[in-house]
Amino acid sequence: MRDLNARLQKLERAIRPPRHRTQRHFAIEGPKDLPRDAAVAFLRECGHDIRDDEGAIIRIMVAPGRDLPLKDITDRCGR
């Protein structure tokens, strides 16, 4: 049974090669409910090269009870 599973996995890899998307992590301070498009636009204004074909993970740090102004903190908290 293990041999059959190994052969099936090999065939599946040949049919669907794994997609190697780059993933980059960014961090900003900002208001809660900030839309992703607005966060991407802000990071681009700050000089980050965010392309649509890569996986960009954006963490938005918010404060309870108040909205924070937009601030790029990728250098401290991003990867």
SVG drawing of the C-alpha trace seen along z (x, -y; Angstrom):
<svg xmlns="http://www.w3.org/2000/svg" viewBox="-13 -59 27 61">
<polyline fill="none" stroke="black" stroke-width="0.4" points="0.0,0.0 2.9,-2.4 4.3,-1.8 1.0,-2.7 0.8,-5.9 4.3,-6.8 3.6,-6.2 0.4,-8.3 2.2,-11.2 4.9,-11.1 2.2,-11.2 0.4,-14.1 3.7,-16.1 4.3,-15.5 0.8,-16.7 0.7,-19.7 4.2,-21.0 4.4,-23.0 4.1,-26.7 6.9,-28.5 5.5,-31.9 7.5,-34.2 6.1,-35.4 7.0,-38.6 5.8,-39.9 5.0,-43.6 3.8,-45.3 2.0,-48.7 0.2,-50.5 -3.2,-51.8 -6.9,-52.0 -8.9,-48.9 -10.9,-47.8 -8.3,-49.1 -8.9,-47.5 -6.1,-45.5 -5.9,-47.6 -5.3,-50.7 -2.6,-49.0 -0.9,-47.9 -1.1,-51.4 0.4,-52.8 3.3,-50.4 4.0,-51.2 4.1,-54.9 6.6,-54.0 8.9,-52.5 8.1,-48.8 7.9,-46.9 4.8,-44.8 3.9,-42.9 0.6,-41.2 2.1,-37.9 3.7,-37.4 2.2,-36.5 2.2,-39.6 1.3,-39.1 0.4,-42.4 0.0,-42.6 -1.9,-45.7 -1.3,-46.6 -4.3,-48.4 -4.9,-50.0 -8.0,-49.1 -10.4,-52.0 -8.8,-54.3 -7.5,-54.4 -3.8,-54.8 -2.3,-56.9 -0.7,-54.9 2.9,-54.1 5.3,-51.6 6.9,-49.3 8.2,-46.7 11.8,-47.2 10.9,-46.3 8.2,-43.7 8.3,-42.5 10.3,-39.8"/>
</svg>
